[in-house]
Amino acid sequence: MRYHLSRVAVAVCLFFAFGLSGAVAQQSPNLTELGSGWKMTSAKNVSVDDSLVSQGTFDVSYWYAAQHMPATVLQILQENGVYKDLYFGMNLATPGDLWKQDWWYRTTFTAPPGREIYSLIFKGINYRADIWLNGHKVTNRATVVGMYDEFEFNVTEFIVPGGSNVLAVKVTPEQSLEGENGIELADSWLDWINWKYLGYRDPQKKLDIPFVPDRNAGVWKRVFLSSTGAVTIRNPYVATDLPLPAANPAALTVYCDLSNNTAKPVSGTLLGEISRPGKKYDSLPTDFAAPSKSEERDRVHTGRVHPAHGAGPRSVVALPVGRSETLSSETRIQSR
């Protein structure tokens, strides 16, 4: 359910003295952040089959509420008063080995109706996870591995459009120990705390690995629901080419990935637009043909955009994709 995407490039010529100092992705109208209603508990407190945790009838009234997301296990426990004043005296050693057990995260959300493709996007889970939606297993910990990896899963077959949905994530913390049983490349396998009272020690093997009690486990980056047409836009970025040593004009190349999430080939139009507050610049639309998700990926190159005036700072690049006169997907990048 996780697909590699075909590459699309938009060449944009801009004439202004100040290039993009940095570009960040703005939230697309096709994305809904799942940032509220989350609860968490230790897997030791759940005795039923994992599939039942993501069903609406499952009781989570005794779980800890996440005051804001994303959040690590220890952060949620601290905010619920389980551990207090963790940064005072020896208190950080109080929770013990939270990293030796699994943790459930769970939330409910309403999916927008009338869309063709629904997918869940996880910007970061530390360290492994089984993911369930409405009683169905989306993926397992053999696939979702790595603190710094981003994952997207097509969940169209499991979603309830226009209705309530239950998402449950069973997190397994980083558990390997360098010199003992290997390395998992999160952020606690090396000496970064430098405090002898935390972490793991084996005097016989001369192992001394300090880390916080949960090893920063949890859903530590944002989670989104994507709801689009057949074609989605992902991973936009802007490459700047300056005629150094001169800084003007600047040639920008806007890249993005297009994915056809259906079993049939799809054709449509990719439109790149650069704007800033109070101004918009026309752009040249580009037709594309996206093969089915099971076929080889194609490389498509679009046309050029010639704005009448310099874009200036805090410009926005909008990339909507149209198909049969219906907007399929849209994403934006904002410069800083």
Legacy VTK file of the C-alpha trace (Angstrom):
# vtk DataFile Version 3.0
C-alpha trace
ASCII
DATASET POLYDATA
POINTS 336 float
0.000 0.000 0.000
2.993 2.288 -0.052
3.822 3.322 -3.595
6.806 4.899 -5.252
5.857 7.895 -7.303
6.555 9.195 -10.810
8.710 12.331 -11.023
7.368 15.577 -12.428
9.471 18.737 -12.860
8.227 22.276 -13.328
10.849 24.750 -14.574
10.103 28.230 -13.283
12.077 31.318 -14.305
11.901 34.141 -11.794
13.623 37.486 -11.952
14.119 38.909 -8.504
17.062 39.855 -6.362
16.320 37.630 -3.371
16.085 33.876 -3.828
14.087 31.503 -1.658
15.812 31.393 1.705
13.986 28.201 2.621
10.867 26.366 1.557
8.393 24.587 3.788
5.330 22.580 2.816
2.061 24.287 3.672
-0.878 22.175 4.681
-2.749 21.117 1.572
-6.554 21.388 1.414
-6.450 17.629 0.833
-4.792 16.976 4.204
-6.479 16.751 7.597
-4.152 16.688 10.585
-5.116 14.097 13.168
-3.932 16.163 16.098
-6.667 15.809 18.704
-8.543 13.143 20.621
-5.514 10.915 21.121
-5.201 8.607 24.124
-2.384 6.334 25.241
-1.781 3.370 27.521
0.725 0.598 28.093
0.109 -2.548 26.051
0.292 -4.387 29.382
-3.130 -2.900 30.181
-4.754 -4.322 27.025
-5.662 -8.002 27.165
-7.909 -8.250 24.080
-6.895 -8.998 20.503
-5.120 -6.075 18.853
-7.803 -5.726 16.158
-10.427 -4.830 18.785
-8.502 -1.756 19.957
-9.355 0.070 16.713
-13.081 -0.596 16.956
-15.533 2.032 18.147
-16.923 -0.119 20.951
-13.547 -0.550 22.664
-13.353 1.217 26.038
-10.484 3.702 26.378
-11.952 5.725 29.231
-9.092 4.690 31.533
-6.358 5.624 29.043
-4.200 8.732 29.417
-5.320 11.690 27.293
-2.675 13.368 25.144
-2.960 17.085 25.798
-1.391 17.793 22.429
0.102 15.752 19.630
2.622 14.669 18.597
3.959 13.491 21.963
6.281 10.826 23.343
5.241 8.233 25.911
7.027 9.942 28.806
5.631 13.326 27.827
2.034 12.079 27.983
2.649 10.335 31.305
4.159 13.479 32.766
1.284 15.662 31.532
-1.173 13.282 33.212
0.638 13.549 36.540
2.011 9.999 36.568
5.527 11.398 36.986
6.068 14.906 38.342
8.969 17.335 38.201
11.027 15.042 36.002
13.809 17.581 35.651
14.242 18.056 39.385
16.866 16.099 41.292
16.804 12.373 40.533
13.190 12.331 39.370
14.014 11.442 35.766
15.193 8.045 36.979
11.836 7.343 38.657
9.836 5.928 35.675
12.208 3.017 35.172
12.449 1.027 31.943
9.450 2.264 29.959
11.267 1.253 26.786
10.898 -2.449 27.538
7.155 -2.495 26.807
4.813 -1.601 23.929
2.457 1.402 24.005
-0.916 1.988 22.372
-1.897 5.314 20.813
-5.515 5.718 19.672
-7.732 8.432 18.200
-11.011 8.859 16.313
-11.692 11.100 13.328
-14.267 11.824 10.635
-13.177 11.248 7.036
-14.416 13.730 4.394
-16.995 12.172 2.077
-16.867 12.038 -1.701
-13.167 11.317 -2.265
-11.600 8.513 -4.303
-8.418 7.832 -2.336
-7.796 7.976 1.416
-4.370 7.479 2.951
-2.724 7.872 6.341
0.565 9.766 6.557
2.874 9.319 9.536
5.691 11.849 9.688
7.551 9.987 12.417
7.069 7.049 14.796
9.754 5.927 17.218
10.657 3.141 16.737
8.393 0.418 15.315
4.618 0.191 14.993
1.624 -1.968 14.126
-1.150 0.201 12.697
-4.860 -0.627 12.801
-7.871 1.190 11.338
-11.488 0.261 12.072
-10.531 -3.279 13.073
-8.277 -3.849 10.048
-4.508 -4.182 10.170
-2.993 -1.558 7.873
0.646 -2.561 8.361
3.025 -4.074 10.903
6.256 -3.324 12.747
8.322 -5.064 10.082
7.341 -2.248 7.698
7.065 0.728 10.036
10.641 0.912 11.305
12.831 3.923 11.966
12.530 7.087 13.993
13.233 9.374 11.057
11.241 7.601 8.338
7.967 8.914 6.939
5.223 6.464 5.930
2.072 6.698 3.852
-0.524 3.927 3.540
-3.548 3.717 1.259
-6.505 2.910 3.530
-9.342 3.500 1.070
-10.677 -0.028 1.581
-10.897 0.436 5.366
-12.118 4.035 5.678
-15.682 5.129 6.510
-16.257 8.242 4.351
-18.309 10.862 6.145
-18.385 8.763 9.299
-16.380 7.999 12.426
-13.094 6.128 12.090
-10.814 4.669 14.772
-7.026 4.648 14.350
-4.834 2.647 16.726
-1.026 2.552 16.682
0.891 0.011 18.763
4.378 1.442 19.290
7.440 -0.634 20.124
10.266 1.545 21.500
13.877 1.311 20.421
15.110 -1.799 22.258
18.483 -2.779 20.836
21.631 -2.049 22.825
24.985 -1.395 21.202
27.440 -4.071 22.293
24.607 -6.315 23.514
22.212 -7.141 20.681
22.806 -4.640 17.890
21.845 -1.073 17.032
18.552 0.561 16.063
19.248 3.989 14.608
16.975 6.193 16.639
18.452 8.798 18.992
19.343 6.866 22.139
21.916 4.288 21.048
24.865 6.544 21.884
25.968 8.581 24.876
23.995 11.816 24.614
22.822 12.302 28.208
26.123 11.611 29.948
24.491 10.761 33.266
25.301 7.552 35.104
21.877 7.128 36.694
19.876 6.625 33.478
19.815 3.979 30.769
21.496 0.589 30.575
24.650 -0.665 32.268
26.600 -3.914 32.297
29.856 -3.522 34.249
31.064 -6.967 33.142
30.796 -6.052 29.459
31.756 -2.447 30.200
28.515 -1.189 28.669
27.323 2.260 29.675
24.411 3.545 27.525
22.472 6.434 29.087
19.005 7.359 27.776
15.668 8.650 29.061
13.209 6.040 30.424
11.087 5.726 27.258
13.978 6.241 24.802
11.775 8.949 23.233
9.277 6.347 22.039
5.919 7.255 20.565
4.148 9.085 17.762
6.647 11.922 17.852
5.729 13.664 14.585
2.446 14.729 13.010
-0.181 12.377 11.545
-2.387 13.288 8.568
-5.348 11.893 6.679
-5.056 12.513 2.938
-8.302 12.492 0.931
-7.958 13.089 -2.803
-8.911 12.053 -6.301
-7.042 9.310 -8.119
-3.812 11.314 -8.435
-1.890 12.694 -5.459
0.967 15.199 -5.214
3.796 14.473 -2.815
7.248 15.726 -1.862
7.304 19.166 -3.517
10.510 21.150 -3.343
12.121 24.104 -5.083
15.675 24.038 -6.443
17.298 27.447 -6.985
19.959 28.113 -9.616
21.774 31.468 -9.410
24.198 32.847 -12.038
26.872 33.290 -9.380
28.533 35.541 -8.456
25.431 37.478 -9.524
22.223 36.864 -7.576
19.801 37.966 -10.291
18.024 36.482 -12.194
17.234 33.298 -10.263
15.992 30.195 -12.052
13.737 28.002 -9.941
12.880 24.397 -10.679
9.868 23.056 -8.809
9.765 19.295 -8.352
6.982 17.074 -7.089
5.963 13.421 -7.205
2.707 12.342 -8.810
1.095 9.050 -7.859
-1.799 7.320 -9.565
-3.415 5.282 -6.809
-5.785 3.351 -9.063
-5.404 0.249 -11.224
-6.079 2.189 -14.457
-3.937 4.773 -16.295
-4.971 8.365 -15.611
-4.312 11.545 -17.595
-4.781 15.133 -16.494
-3.149 18.529 -16.066
-0.518 19.696 -13.590
-0.596 23.435 -12.938
2.212 25.261 -11.139
1.465 28.704 -9.726
3.726 31.091 -7.817
2.143 33.811 -5.727
2.634 36.125 -2.777
0.116 38.126 -0.696
-1.869 40.290 -3.081
-0.321 38.865 -6.262
-0.567 35.765 -8.377
1.452 34.784 -11.407
0.070 32.866 -14.335
1.695 29.587 -15.176
1.760 27.144 -18.046
-0.352 24.041 -17.404
1.217 20.711 -18.253
-0.603 17.598 -19.354
0.505 14.302 -17.874
-0.265 10.620 -18.182
0.175 8.592 -14.994
0.409 4.824 -15.423
-1.478 2.498 -13.113
0.053 1.871 -9.709
1.346 -1.506 -10.837
3.231 -0.180 -13.883
6.662 1.362 -14.330
6.910 4.966 -13.247
7.201 7.634 -15.968
9.179 10.861 -15.953
7.293 13.896 -17.197
8.677 17.393 -17.722
6.401 20.405 -17.634
6.610 23.839 -19.266
7.871 27.219 -18.014
6.327 29.966 -15.898
7.162 33.655 -16.468
5.821 35.886 -13.665
5.572 39.565 -14.543
7.214 40.749 -11.328
9.632 39.352 -8.744
8.051 36.904 -6.382
9.863 38.275 -3.353
10.023 36.722 0.098
7.319 34.451 1.511
6.195 33.293 -1.917
3.854 30.327 -2.297
4.141 27.644 -4.969
0.788 25.924 -5.505
0.613 22.679 -7.488
-2.960 21.572 -8.213
-3.648 18.490 -10.323
-6.831 18.378 -12.391
-8.524 15.362 -13.968
-11.689 15.523 -16.067
-12.258 19.108 -14.884
-12.232 17.965 -11.254
-9.459 18.906 -8.835
-7.735 15.739 -7.745
-5.025 16.980 -5.399
-3.273 20.179 -4.382
-0.170 20.958 -2.380
1.752 24.128 -1.551
5.269 25.195 -0.596
5.932 28.481 1.178
9.268 30.232 1.113
10.693 31.962 4.152
LINES 1 337
336 0 1 2 3 4 5 6 7 8 9 10 11 12 13 14 15 16 17 18 19 20 21 22 23 24 25 26 27 28 29 30 31 32 33 34 35 36 37 38 39 40 41 42 43 44 45 46 47 48 49 50 51 52 53 54 55 56 57 58 59 60 61 62 63 64 65 66 67 68 69 70 71 72 73 74 75 76 77 78 79 80 81 82 83 84 85 86 87 88 89 90 91 92 93 94 95 96 97 98 99 100 101 102 103 104 105 106 107 108 109 110 111 112 113 114 115 116 117 118 119 120 121 122 123 124 125 126 127 128 129 130 131 132 133 134 135 136 137 138 139 140 141 142 143 144 145 146 147 148 149 150 151 152 153 154 155 156 157 158 159 160 161 162 163 164 165 166 167 168 169 170 171 172 173 174 175 176 177 178 179 180 181 182 183 184 185 186 187 188 189 190 191 192 193 194 195 196 197 198 199 200 201 202 203 204 205 206 207 208 209 210 211 212 213 214 215 216 217 218 219 220 221 222 223 224 225 226 227 228 229 230 231 232 233 234 235 236 237 238 239 240 241 242 243 244 245 246 247 248 249 250 251 252 253 254 255 256 257 258 259 260 261 262 263 264 265 266 267 268 269 270 271 272 273 274 275 276 277 278 279 280 281 282 283 284 285 286 287 288 289 290 291 292 293 294 295 296 297 298 299 300 301 302 303 304 305 306 307 308 309 310 311 312 313 314 315 316 317 318 319 320 321 322 323 324 325 326 327 328 329 330 331 332 333 334 335
